[in-house]
Amino acid sequence: MTAADTPVQTDAFVARHAALFEHSPWVVERAAEALLFTDVHAGLMAAVHAASPGEQLALIRAHPELAGKAAIDRTLTEASTAEQASAGLDRLTPAEFDRFHTLNAAYRDRFDFPFIICVRLTDKAGILAAIEQRLSNLREIEIATALAQIGEIVRLRLEDLP
């Protein structure tokens, strides 16, 4: 299938999907340039995997920390707000908040990007356990894991589109 064969208009595609990636509309714009796919999720993720390592890191870094400053300041995107709430991250006890803050800081110090997990597929305890377990990973593994988790986030966000 070529771009000429597809009924999807580039501008319409970008407008519909631009918010799927946290503060990173470039992913959708690149995927729209190709429009050589029938599976939107696969096409979007192909754009992510074709990006340079620096661009992939920028995508990862565009995500907020879980139960972090953006949540407190209420500056999360609408999708992130709903997703974090679905895992109960908007209702943390002081002890849970401290634990998230400590683990987020340790993770960022170790890898230089925020911990990424598809919170809609887990809960507070699962997230905390995953952060603790993944802190022992190599950086390359964490980059790949973060990108895979972004893929899961995008897949669920796509399913929610009207």
Buried (B, 14 or more C-beta within 10 A) or exposed (E): EEEEEBEBEBEEBBEBBBBBBBBBBBBBBBBBEBBEBEEBBEBBBBBBEEBEEEBBBBBBBBBBBBBBEBBEEEEBBEBBBBBBBBBBBEEBEEEBBEBBBEBBEBBBEBBEBBBBBBBBEBEBEEBBEBBEEBBEBEEEEBBEBBBEBBBBBBBBBBEEEE
